[in-house]
């Protein structure tokens, strides 16, 4: 007799029993079988100690089931840490909107999103918005998207311009803040406000991701104890060197990945 966990509940399985036959015996409707974090064929024999998640296609899982699936994919240690974390994102354009989506998929428990702007047609070349979001506040549109990805992520929105005077109040509860502004003055104001007003918060900023140069030049560096910078540091947006989805998204991924590492206690780049 084998001991396995099925959708969070401990069960007994027979020697030689397969994943699909176990689901049938337990009367659990399933089209997708996940064993220890990886999708498998239903004909795969079970092993003692297996963590099995059974999913019915097209059916919305409850919070506990979704968490189990994410924990299986990410490993329990990772998921337990990130679901308790709060990450702030200042600016919801090409960097911020993509960072928010990545962190929601990663299972970060709470996101604080701030931007004063509306979604406009020129944003669609690189930002994580859809045609139906045109004319709506970016905060509202992004919260809606996150709800469609993982409705159990807590999302706080602030439809305001982030300035040095309000940055510490907006993001004071965060473990990590991702700076995602287009304007250099706004970048400098946020960095100054948080490093001075909230010195325990870790800040992940960006500089240089325009154009279509090699994505290999984009990297993450540590500037100060709690300040990290992602990008190539050179290719800013200007006439003839616009912001395009590939490099912007690569830089956003660097920021999201560094934020994840910091939430897990890893400070090296």
C-alpha positions in Angstrom: 0.0 0.0 0.0 1.3 3.5 -0.9 0.7 6.8 0.8 0.1 9.7 -1.5 -1.4 13.2 -1.3 -4.2 14.0 -3.7 -5.4 17.6 -4.0 -4.1 18.3 -0.5 -5.6 15.2 1.2 -3.7 12.1 2.2 -4.8 9.0 0.5 -3.8 5.3 0.1 -3.0 4.0 -3.3 -2.5 0.4 -4.5 0.8 -1.0 -5.7 1.0 -0.5 -9.5 -2.0 1.9 -9.5 -1.8 4.7 -12.1 -2.6 8.4 -11.6 -5.8 8.2 -13.7 -7.0 5.0 -12.1 -6.6 6.6 -8.7 -8.6 9.6 -9.8 -11.3 7.3 -11.1 -11.4 5.3 -7.9 -11.6 8.5 -5.8 -14.4 9.8 -8.2 -12.4 12.9 -9.0 -13.0 14.3 -12.5 -9.6 15.2 -14.0 -8.2 16.0 -17.4 -4.8 17.1 -16.2 -2.6 15.2 -13.9 0.3 16.8 -12.0 2.8 14.7 -10.0 5.3 16.5 -7.8 4.9 19.7 -9.8 5.1 18.3 -13.3 2.3 17.3 -15.7 2.3 13.6 -16.4 0.3 11.0 -18.4 -2.5 9.4 -16.5 -1.0 6.0 -17.2 2.0 6.8 -15.0 2.3 4.4 -12.0 2.2 6.1 -8.6 5.1 6.1 -6.1 5.1 6.3 -2.4 5.0 9.9 -1.2 3.8 11.4 -4.5 2.0 14.8 -4.4 -0.8 14.5 -6.9 -2.9 17.4 -8.2 -5.9 16.5 -10.3 -7.4 19.2 -12.5 -10.5 19.4 -14.5 -10.0 21.6 -17.6 -12.0 24.8 -17.8 -13.0 24.7 -14.1 -11.9 27.4 -11.8 -10.0 25.9 -8.8 -10.7 27.2 -5.3 -8.0 29.1 -3.5 -6.6 26.1 -1.6 -6.4 24.0 -4.8 -4.7 26.8 -6.8 -2.2 27.3 -4.0 -1.4 23.6 -4.0 -0.8 23.7 -7.7 1.4 26.7 -7.5 3.3 25.3 -4.6 3.9 22.1 -6.5 5.2 24.1 -9.5 7.3 26.5 -7.5 8.3 24.2 -4.6 6.6 24.7 -1.2 9.4 26.8 0.2 9.2 29.3 -2.6 5.4 29.6 -2.6 5.2 29.9 1.2 7.5 32.9 1.1 6.1 34.8 -1.8 2.4 34.4 -0.8 3.2 36.4 2.4 5.1 39.1 0.6 4.1 42.6 -0.6 5.6 44.1 -3.7 5.0 47.7 -4.9 5.2 48.7 -8.5 5.6 52.4 -9.3 4.6 53.1 -12.9 2.5 50.7 -14.9 3.8 51.1 -18.4 6.0 48.7 -20.4 8.1 47.7 -17.4 5.5 47.9 -14.6 2.6 46.2 -16.3 4.7 43.2 -17.3 6.4 43.1 -13.8 3.0 43.0 -12.2 1.8 40.1 -14.4 4.9 38.1 -13.8 4.7 38.5 -10.0 1.0 37.6 -10.0 1.9 34.4 -11.9 4.6 33.8 -9.3 2.1 34.0 -6.5 3.1 37.1 -4.7 0.4 37.6 -2.1 -0.1 41.4 -2.3 0.7 43.9 -5.0 0.6 47.7 -4.6 0.2 49.3 -8.0 0.5 53.1 -8.6 0.2 55.1 -11.8 -1.9 58.2 -12.8 -2.2 57.5 -16.5 -4.8 56.0 -18.8 -4.2 53.2 -21.4 -3.8 54.6 -24.8 -3.2 53.1 -28.3 0.6 53.9 -28.3 0.9 51.7 -25.2 -0.1 48.5 -26.9 3.2 47.9 -28.6 4.9 46.9 -25.4 2.6 47.1 -22.4 0.4 44.3 -20.9 -2.9 45.8 -21.9 -5.6 44.8 -24.4 -7.7 46.8 -26.8 -10.6 46.7 -24.4 -8.6 48.5 -21.8 -8.2 51.7 -24.0 -9.2 54.8 -22.1 -9.3 53.2 -18.7 -6.9 53.9 -15.8 -3.9 51.6 -16.0 -4.4 50.7 -12.3 -7.9 49.5 -13.0 -7.0 47.6 -16.2 -4.1 45.9 -14.6 -6.0 44.9 -11.6 -8.6 43.3 -13.9 -5.9 41.3 -15.7 -4.4 40.1 -12.5 -7.8 39.0 -11.3 -8.1 36.9 -14.5 -4.7 35.3 -13.9 -5.0 34.7 -10.1 -8.0 36.1 -8.4 -6.6 35.4 -5.0 -3.7 37.9 -5.3 -4.6 41.0 -3.2 -4.2 44.1 -5.4 -4.1 47.7 -3.9 -4.3 50.4 -6.5 -3.5 54.1 -6.3 -4.4 56.2 -9.4 -2.0 59.0 -8.5 1.2 60.5 -9.7 4.0 59.0 -7.6 6.2 61.8 -6.2 8.9 62.2 -3.6 6.3 63.6 -1.2 3.9 60.5 -1.3 6.2 57.6 -2.3 7.0 56.5 1.3 3.4 56.6 2.3 2.3 54.6 -0.8 4.9 51.9 -0.6 5.7 51.9 3.1 4.3 48.4 3.6 6.3 46.8 0.9 9.1 44.3 1.1 10.3 45.2 -2.4 9.4 48.1 -4.7 10.0 48.0 -8.5 10.6 51.4 -10.1 9.2 51.5 -13.6 9.0 55.1 -14.7 9.8 56.6 -18.1 10.9 59.9 -16.7 14.4 60.1 -15.2 13.3 62.8 -12.7 10.6 60.6 -11.4 13.0 57.7 -11.1 15.4 59.8 -9.0 12.6 61.1 -6.8 11.3 57.6 -6.0 14.8 56.3 -5.2 15.6 59.2 -3.0 12.3 59.0 -1.1 12.5 55.3 -0.4 16.2 55.0 0.4 15.9 57.9 2.9 12.3 57.5 4.1 12.0 53.7 4.1 15.6 52.4 4.3 14.6 48.7 4.9 12.7 48.4 1.7 14.6 46.9 -1.2 14.3 48.8 -4.5 14.7 47.4 -8.0 15.0 50.1 -10.6 15.6 50.2 -14.3 17.7 52.1 -16.9 18.3 51.4 -20.6 16.1 49.0 -22.5 15.1 50.9 -25.6 15.7 49.8 -29.2 16.5 46.4 -30.6 20.1 45.9 -29.6 21.1 42.5 -28.2 19.1 41.5 -25.2 22.3 40.0 -23.8 23.4 43.5 -22.8 20.6 43.8 -20.3 21.7 42.8 -16.8 21.1 43.3 -13.1 23.6 45.1 -10.9 23.7 46.0 -7.3 24.3 49.7 -6.8 23.9 50.1 -3.0 22.9 47.8 -0.2 19.2 48.0 -1.0 19.2 49.3 -4.6 19.4 47.1 -7.7 19.4 48.4 -11.3 18.3 46.4 -14.3 18.9 47.3 -18.0 21.9 48.2 -20.1 22.3 51.7 -18.6 22.7 53.2 -22.1 19.9 52.7 -24.6 17.3 55.3 -23.5 14.2 56.1 -25.6 14.9 58.8 -28.2 14.0 59.6 -31.8 15.0 56.6 -33.9 15.4 54.4 -30.8 12.0 53.7 -29.4 10.7 51.4 -26.8 9.8 48.0 -28.1 8.3 44.9 -26.5 11.2 42.5 -26.6 13.9 44.4 -24.8 11.4 46.2 -22.5 10.0 42.8 -21.5 13.4 41.3 -20.9 14.3 44.2 -18.6 10.9 43.8 -16.8 11.7 40.1 -16.4 15.1 41.0 -14.8 13.3 43.3 -12.3 10.6 40.6 -11.5 13.3 38.0 -11.1 15.4 40.2 -8.8 12.3 41.0 -6.8 11.6 37.2 -6.4 15.2 36.6 -5.3 15.0 39.3 -2.7 11.7 37.9 -1.3 13.5 34.6 -0.9 16.4 36.2 0.9 18.9 36.1 -1.9 20.7 39.4 -2.3 23.3 38.5 -4.9 22.4 39.5 -8.5 
